[in-house]
Amino acid sequence: MVENSTLESWAKLLSQNSSTTTTATISPSHEVDVGISVYTIILVVTATLIGCAVAGIAIFFVQKRARDRRKVHGE
């Protein structure tokens, strides 16, 4: 999250320049925390891979069951 001091400085800047239009470029600094850590990315990737594996196994068994059912009915 953005620190309060940064928010206060933006509020002061905006209140000073309220009558004129200003453009500001925001550069990434140590004060701005994106909120996505490496652990979060690893967790999401791992969960996605596990989900895909479970879905793949489930699809395999559903198809195998359908194949076996067709053999029983003589199709």
N, C-alpha and C positions, 0 to 999 in steps of 0.2 A: 504494500500500500504506500501511497505517497504520504510523506511526513507532514505534520501540521504546519511546520515552519515554511515549507514549500507552498502549501495552500495559502498561508497568510501573505507570503510575498507576491503570489499571483493575484490575490485579492487587492493588495495595495497597487500593483501595477495596473490592474484593470480599472480601479477607481480613479487613478491619476489620468489615464488615457481614455476616459469614457467618451470625451467629445470627439476624439480623432480615431480614425481607423488605423490599427497597427497590425502588422503581421510579425509573428514570432516563430522562430524555428526552435523546436524542442529537440535537444540532443540527449541521447541516453547518458545518464550519469549514475553515480553510486546511490543517489537519493531515491531514484525510481526503481522500485522492485517490480519485476514483471509478474511474479507470483507462480511461474511454472519452473519447478526445480528439475534437476536431472532425475531425481528419484521418481517424480511424478511421470516423467516421460517413460522411464524404464517400467514403471508399474502399468501404464496404459499399453505399452507394446507387449508386455508379458501377458496381460489379460486378453489382449486381442489374439495373440498366438494360441493361448489355451482355448479360447472360444472357437477359433477356427478348427483346431484339432478335434474338439468335442463334436462340432457340427459335422466335420468330415467323417468321423467314426459313426455318428448317428445315421448319416446319409448312406454309408456303406451297408450298415445292418438293415436299414429299411429296404434298400435295393435287393439285398440278398434274400430277405424275407419275401419280397414280391417275386423274385426269380423262383424260389422254392415253391411258392403257391402256384405259379404257372405250371411247373413240372407236375404237381399233384393233379391239377385239373386237365392235363394233357394238351396244353396249348403250345 
